[in-house]
Amino acid sequence: MFHKRRTDMSNIYEIALQTGEKVTRSVESYFRRTNKANKAECVPFPFRKKKLTNGSTIFTFTGKWNPYRYDVDKGLIAVLERYNEKYEDSYAYMLVAVADDAAPDIIFNDTGFERFGELCPGVVYPEEWYEDKSNRKFDIVLLEKSVHEADGLSKKEVMKLYDLLKSETGFPLEIDNLGGGSTAIGFITPGAGDKLEWEYESLNKFVGRILSDMSLEHDDHIYRHKGLKIWLDR
């Protein structure tokens, strides 16, 4: 059975698609044809792509998303729908489209739901997606401070944060607790800034929510957002 959940699709979406081996070939062929026909204009490709050891492939791209309206989206959905009644692992697929202020749009076949249920861009990718497996190297490093601690970070704290940062260079970053009372101060790598196109609205919401809700805290201080690895301590 083919499953989908539709939302208001007026925003820019982060889209992730995970496919089994046979679906991957069809999707790649569709992407090539589409880019050639449209000369890559108004098309959310090229995309980031990674093959995992389980034989599946993850594609990611960002753009407008509306399978009811855009020909590119309709074409991609049509390719995926060919495999709705296939139940081998190589025919599995799941697509998740996420906007900052809308519920995700999720499309999958039964096998895709069973195999790729953890896929959720902006929140969780399979662990293997992250190229840097070291828990000591992060795209964003933050330390929560009370709003009453006007001195900011100490030299020792800055050095600790830089030791955790992936890059030798970091840009200052400050994110407020959505509930008030504290702020997270730290650094972001140039590469992470480029990935976010230097627009921090979704990052502010993501981190601000964690600061305001202790139930969202991770014991290892590690979080992931839009494919970026974040270290946040209180």
N, C-alpha and C positions, 0 to 999 in steps of 0.2 A: 504494500500500500504506500502511496505517495502522501507525505505529510507536509503541511506548510502552515505557517502562522503569519498573517499579513498585518501590517501596521501602516500608519500615516507615513508616506514616503516622500516628503518634501525636502529632506535634509541631505547632507553629504554623509555617506555611510562608509564605515570600514568593513570590508567584505573579506571573509576567509572561506575558502572552499577546499575540503579534503576529499580525495578521491582514491579509490582502489586502482590497481594497475590498468585494467582495461578501460575504465572510465577516463583515466588520466590521458590516454592516447587520444580519445575522442575530444576531450576538452582542449588539449594542446592544438589539435588540428583546427578546431573552431576558432581559437584565439588567433592563430596564424592567418586564417582566411579573413577574419574580421578586421584585423589590423591592416592587412594588405588592401582590402576593399575600401576602408575608411582612411587609409594613409595615417593611421594612429591619431586622427583628429576626433575629439569628443568621445574617445573610447578610453575606459579606465585600465588600459594595458599599455605598456608592459607592466609586469607585476613581479613581486618577489615570489620565488618558488623554491621549495626544498623537498627532496625525497627522503622519507624516513626509512629506517631499517625494516619496518614491517611491510614495506612495498608500497605504501600509500604515498601520496604527494599532497602537500599543502600549497595553495596559491593564495596570495593576498593582494588586494588592490583597494584603492579608495576612490570614491566618486558618487555620483547620483545613482540611485538604485530604485527601479520601479519596473518589475516584469510586466506590468499591465500597460506601460507607456513606452518604454525605450526598446527599440528593435534589438540592440545588443543584448539587453537583459532577457528579452523573450527568446532570442536564439540560444543563449546559454541554458536557459531552463528547458528548452526543447531538447537539447543534447542530453541533459541529465535525465529527462523523463523517459528516454529510451530504455533506461535500466531500472525502471520502477518494479518490474516483475522478476528481476534477477536476484538471486539470493546467495550467490557466491561472494566471498570477500573481495575479489577483484572487481566486482560490480558495485561496491558500496560507494555512497557519496553523502556528504552533508555540506550545506552552505549556510553560513550565518552572516547576516548583515546588521551592523550595529551603528546607530546614530547616537550622539551625545544626549539628546533629549527625547528619545523615543524607545519603545520596546524593540527588542531584536526581531528580525525576520528570519525564520529558520525553515530550511527546506531540506528534506532528506528522504531516502528510502529506508525500508525496514533494516536492511543490513548496515546502512550507514549509521543509523541510530544506535545499533548495537556496538559497532566498532569505533565510531568517532564521537560518542556522546559527550566527551570532555571538551570538544572544540567550542570556544566562545571568544572571539576576538575582543581585545580590550580588557579581557579578564583572564582567560586561561587558554594556552595552547598546550599540546602535548609536550612533556618535558624535553624531548629530543629536539624540539624546534629551536631551543636556545643554544646558540653556538658556543657561548661561554658557559661551561659547566661549573666554573669556580664560584663558590659562594662569597669570594672576597673581591670580586670585580663587578661593579654595577654601573648602569647608565645614569642613575640618579641616586644621590645619597642625602639623607635628611635626618635632622635631629630635632625633636619637638622641644620647644621652649615655652614657658609660661609668658604671657604678655607682660608680666611684671618684671621679667628678666631683661631689662633694657640694654644690658651689655652685649647681648647677642652671643656669638660663639667665642670661646676662648681659643688661644693658640693651640693648645693640646687637642681640643675638639676638632679644629680645622685640620690639623695634621692627621687625626684619626679618619676623618671623612675622606681626605685625599688619598689615604692608603687604600680605601675601599673603592675608589673611583677607577673606572676603566681607562680613562684618558689622563694624560699628564696635565691637561688643561680643563678647567671647569668654570662654568658661568654661575654666579650667585643665583640662588633660587629661594623664594619664600612663599609658603602656602599657608593660608589661614584655616584654622579649625572652623568647620561650618557651624558648630555650636558655640563658638566663641571661647575665650579664655586661654587659648594657646595658639602657637604658630609653628610650622616646621621650617627650619632654616637649613640650607645646604647648597649642593652644587649639582649641575647637570652637564653632561659632556656635550661638546659641539655636535657629535654625531646624533645624539638623542634630540638635541634642539632641532637639527635639520629634519629628523624623522617626524617631529611634531609640527614642522614648518613654523617653529617659534610661536605657536599658538597654544597657550597653556590652559585654556578653559576646561577641557576634559580632564587634564591632569589635576587641576585645582579641585575639581569635583571629586575625583577618585581619591586623592590623598585627604582632602578635607573631610570626606565621609569617614575614613578610617580614624582620623583624629577625634571625631565627634562620637564614635561608637566603639567602645572597648571590645565588644563582641566580634568586631572585624579584625582585631589584632592577630598577627601571626607570631608564634613563639620564636621563630628564626629571624624575624624582622624583614623577611623577604616578600616582596610583592611584584606582580607583573601587570603592566598596563600598556596596551597597544604594541606588544612585542618588546617592551623595554623592561629591564630588570631594576627594581627599586629596593634600596635598603632604607628602612625607616625605624628609628628607635625613639623611645619616649624618655 
